[in-house]
Amino acid sequence: MMKLGNLCTVRDSKLVWLLCMLVLFSLFKAFEPIEPYLVPYLVHEKSFTNLQVTTKIFPISIYSTLAFTFLVAPACDKFSYWATLLAGTFALWITFAILRFEQGLFQMQIMQVTYGFGVSSTVIFPAYIFSLVAEDEFQKFTSITQASHLGAYFLASELGELLVSKRFPYALLLDITLISVGISCIALYLLPWVWSNNQRKNPFVLNVCSKDQGLWCAVKETWRSNNLQLLSFWGSSASL
């Protein structure tokens, strides 16, 4: 009985440590006070015009996010969830580093490409959590990490508004963002490396076009859910 109790204690302590690191990652990655002030920062600090920002800089991130969203799933099967998520988080840090230290239009367009990769990689975070914990723990872990993400986003927005109202420079908000995203990179680096299910079984490319298994079968089975169809219709309508 003592040994069983010790095993339960060790398991609980590992789950607590895992949850703490996931919360740290989610919290600091979302803590970006510069994000609501990117346009005034580019206009006042980098001397771009509003026309350049809206037509030559920001549209790049839309297309890059779309392209990388289709690539992150094969990347997970090739390199693991952890490696793909770490690369995306580091790309987000590179985004704000370019924004802080570079000046030219081409550099700002490259910054939007790395931003697109960083944003698209976040879609695999729930899958990474699912690969780390038991199924009965998954909802609790995702709920807590999502709550920390939303809380950090709210606090970052409030901090940014406070600093701007006190006439602090936009560069200070960007420095805080760089430090925050850097901490999230460290927190993720300390988390376990987990391979995807396809890497334990068969290569991703062999199952993509199969009618009885793999991606095509999963898509058909998923879209048979009426709830998912309603949610997708609601999400598409809300984005219009």
N, C-alpha and C positions, 0 to 999 in steps of 0.2 A: 504493500500500500504506500509506503514511503517513497519507493522508487517511482510508482505511478504518479504520485503527487509531485515529485521533482520533475518528471517529464512534462506534466501539465504546466508547471511553473516556467520551465524553460521555453515551452511553446508559446505561452502567453507573453513572456518577455520579448521573444522574437517578433511576435505580432505587434506589440506596442512599439518596438523600435522601427519596424517596417512602416507602421502607420505614421509615426512621427516624421520619418524621412519623406514619405509621400506627401504629407501635409506641408512640410517645408518647401519641397519642390513646387507644389501647386501654388502655395502662397506667394513665394518670391517671384515665380515666373509671371504671375498676374499683377505684381506690384510695379506698374509702369506709369508714374505720374506725368511723363512727357507725352504720352499718347494723345490725350485730347488737345495738345498744343503743338502738334507737328506742323500744321500750316503756318501759324505765326512764327514758329522757330525757323522754318525754312525761308520765310519771307524776311524777317527782321534780322536773324543771325547769319543766314547764308546768302542773303541778297537775291533770292529768286523772286520772280513775279508770280502773282496768283495764277496767271495763265500757264506759266511753266509748271507750276505745282500740280494743277488740275488736269493738264493735257499731256505732259511729258514725263512726270514722275509717278504720281499715284496710279495711273492705269497699268503700269508695269506689274504692280503687286497683284492685281486682279487676275491677269493671265498667268503669272507665275504660280499663284496659289492653285488655280485650276489645274495646271500641268502637274505640279508636285502632288496634288491630292490623288491623282491616278497612279503615281509612282511609289507612294509610301507603303502600300500593301505589298508589292513585290520586293521592296527594300527590306521589309520586316522578315519576309521569308528567306531572303538572301543573307541578311546581316544580323537579324534578331530585333525584337521590339526595343530592347534597351539601347542598342547601338543607333538605331534610327531615331529614337526619341532624343538621345544625347546629341546626335548630329544636328537635329532640328533646333534644339535649345541653344546649342553653340552658334548656329546660324543666326538665331535671334540676337544673341550677344554681339555677333559681328555686325548685324544691322545697326545697332545703336552705336557701336564703335565707329563705323563709317560715318554715321550721322554726326557724331561728335567731332571727328578729326579731319574729315575730308570736305572738299569745297565744290568740286566740279559737277556739272549736270550728269556726266556719264557715271561718276561715282555714286550719285544719288539713285540712278537707275539700277546699278548693281545692288545698292542697298535694298531696293524694293524686291529684287529677285531673292536675296537671302531672307527677307521678311516673309515672302511667300512660302519658302521652304519651312521656315520656323512655324508659321501659322498652320500649314497643312499637316505638319508632324503631330500636332496636338490631338488629332482625331484618333491616334492609336493609343493614347494614354489609358482609356478604360480597358482596352484589350491587354495592355501591359499589366494593369492591376489584376485582371482576371487570371493571368498566367502566374501571378505571384501568390494568390491566396486561394483558399477553398471556396467552393461555390456559395456556401452559406455565409461566408464573410464578405462576399463581393459587394453586396448592396450597401453594407455599413461602410466599407472603405470608400466606395465611390461617392456616397452621400457626404461623408466628412471632407474628402478632398475637394469635391465640388463646392461645398459650403465655404471652405477656406479660400478657394479661387474667387468666388463672388465677393467674399468679405474683403480680400486683398484688393480687388478691383475697385470696390467702393472707397476703401481707405486711401488708395493711391489717387483717386479722383479728388477726394476732399483735400488731401495734402497738396496736390497740385494747385487747386483753386486757392487755398490759403496762401501758398508761397507767391503765386502770381498777384494776388490782391495786395500783398505786402511789398510788391515791386522787386521781388527777387528775380534774377535773370533766368531765362529758359534753360540755360546751360546747367544750372544747378539741378533742375528736374531731370535732365538727361543723365547727369552724373549719378543721381540716386537710382535711376533706372538701370544703368550699367552695373552698378554694384548689386542690385537686387537680382537681375538675371544671371550675373556671375555666381551668386550664392545658389541659385537654383541649379546651375550646371554642376556645382560641387555636390549638392544634395543628391542629384540624380546619379552622379558618378559613384557614390557610395552605395547605391541600391544594387540588388543582384542582377546579373546578366541572365536573361531568360530567352531561350530559343522558341520560335513559333512551332506550332504543331506540324506544319508541313516540313520543317527541317528535321523533325524527328521521324517522319515517315517518307514521303516522296517529294521531289522537287516541285515547286509551285508551277512551273511551266508545263509539266506533264499533265496536270489536272485541270487547267484553265478551260479547255474546250470539251471536256468530258461531259456527257449527258447524265451519267449515273453518279458522278462524284465530283468533288472539287468546286470551283468558284461558280460555275453555271448552275449546278444543282442547288448550291446554297442561296443564290440569288432568287431562283424560282420558289424555293421553300419559304424564304423570308417574305417575298412579296405576296404570298397567299394570305398573309395576316391582314384582316380588315382594319385592325387598329393601326398598323403601320401605314396602310394606304391613307387613312384619315389624317394621321399625323403628317405625312408627307404632303398631302394636299394643303393642310393648314400652314405648314412651313413655307411652301411655295407661294401661297397667297399672301402670307405676312411679309415676304421679301419683295413683293411687287411695289 
